[in-house]
Amino acid sequence: MRKVAVVGCGGSGKSHVARELGRILDAPVTHLDTAFYDDRWNALPTDKFTDVQRELVAQPRWVIDGNYNSTLQVRLEACDTVVLMDVSTVAALYGISSRQIRHGAGHKGNGVHNRIHWGVIKYVATYRRRMRPRVMAKIEEFGSGTDVVLLANRRQTHRWLRKVAAEHS
């Protein structure tokens, strides 16, 4: 495991898993929200965002967290492992709410980017029905030869991270 794409719904634990994998694998971690948004929540144009990701995936080791389905192909074609945070809608809604309470709004520099508004809530609430099938289709189409890890809840995630840590110690 040298190049890992961590994908999933907002509030699913992507950033936590990415930070832990980066520590375990001694690999640089990139949170795509950091690359996509500036401090005032202005988005990078898609072509520039794609170029940034191409530079990132050209590195020999990395962990990148973020969905961004429009550019997911870039990461899938370059990674050896995809971790899909496949938590329930209730767990993801809890995740965005508890993150907001713990960290407050704004950019925190550690992969925590909080900005809860109706669009975010709607995205999280409809992710499993609308976005998950699209992500799964892209993994199937562009992720051939990659290991795919589906993590459905926090307990399973912690257990898997312990296993990976034991394998890499």
N, C-alpha and C positions, 0 to 999 in steps of 0.2 A: 504494500500500500504506500504509494509515493505521491499520487495525484488524486485528490478526493474532491468530488463535487457534492455538497450538502444542499439538498433541496427540500421543499415542503412549505406548508402554509405558514403565514405569519403566526407567531405565538406557539409554534410547534417545538421550539428548542434548537433550531438550526445554529444559531450563534453560539450557544453553549456547547453543542457537539463539536462545532468547528474549532472553538478555542481548546477544548480538551484534546481533540485529535492533533491539532498543531503542537500541543505540548508533548503528547505521547510520541508522535512521529518526528518531532524536531523539524517541523515544516512551517514555512510562513503561512499565515492565515490572512485571507482577504474577505472582508464582509462587503458584498456588492453594494449595499446601501451606501457605504462610504464612497465608493467609486461613482455611484450614480447621482447622488445628491450633494449639493454644496450646503454650507451652513444655513442658507435661507430656503432650503428645500427646492431649489431649482434643479431640474433634471438635466443630465448630460444628453446631448443628441444621440440617437441610437447608433449612428455610424461611429461616433467617437467612443461610445460605450463598448461597442463590439471590438474596436481597435485596442482599447485598454485590456479587455479580456484576452485577446489574442496574445498580447505581451505577457500577461500573467501566466497563461497556460503553456507558454514556451519555456518556462522555468523548469528545472529538473524535479522539484518537489513543491507541492502546494496543497493547501486546503482552502476551498472557496465556498462560501455560503451565500445563498440567495436563489430565489426562483428565477425571475426575469425570463419568462418563457420565450420572449422574442430573441434572446441570445443564448438560450440554453444549449443549442447545438454546438456552439464553440467549446463549452466545457465538456460536454458529453463525448465529443470526438477526441478529446485530449486526455480524459481521466482514465484511471484504472479501476476506480471504485466510485459508485454513486451511493450516497446514503439518503434515502427518502424518509423524512420525518412524516410518518403516515398516521398522525394522531387524529382522534375524533374531533368533530367540530366543537363540542363542548370543551375539550381540553385546549384547543387552540384559542377559543374565546377567553377561557380562563387565563391562558398564557399571555395574551396581549393586555388583559386587564391587570393581572398581577405585576407584569413588567412595568406598566404605567405607574402603579402604586409604589413599587420598589425604587424605580429610577427617575420618575418624572418625565416630562416631555423634553424633546430635543435630541441632539447628537451627543453620545457619551464617550465616543472614542474606543469602545471595546466591542463594537458590533451591535450595541444597543441604540436603536434609532426609533424613538417613540413619537408618533403623531397619530393619535387616534381621532378619527372623524368618521362620519357615516360611510364613506367609501371604503375605508379600511375594515370596518365592522362587516359591511356587506361582502367584501372580498373573502374575509375569513369565514363568514357564515355560509357562503356558497362554494368554497374552495373544493370540497370533496366531490360535489356534483358537477361543477363547471371546469375547474382548472386541473384537478387531479387526473382525469382521463387524458387531457392534452399532455401533461407531463409524462404520464406513463407511455403514451404513444411515442413521444420524442425519445424517451429512454430506450424503448424497443427499436426505434429506427436508427438512432445515432450512437447508442451505447453498446454496440455489439462488442463482445469480448471483455466487457467490464463486469466486475462483481457488483451486484446490486443488493444493498442491505435495506430492508424495510423495518423501520422501528415504529411500533404502534402505540407505545406509551412510555412514560418516564421510567418505570421500573425496568422494562426491557432495554431501554436506552442505557441506563446505568450499568446493567449487567453486561451489555455488549461492550461498553467502554472499558470496563474492568478486564474483559477477555482480551481486547486489543492491547491494553496496557501490559498484561501478562505476556502476551506474545512478543512484545517489543521491548521487554526489559532485559 
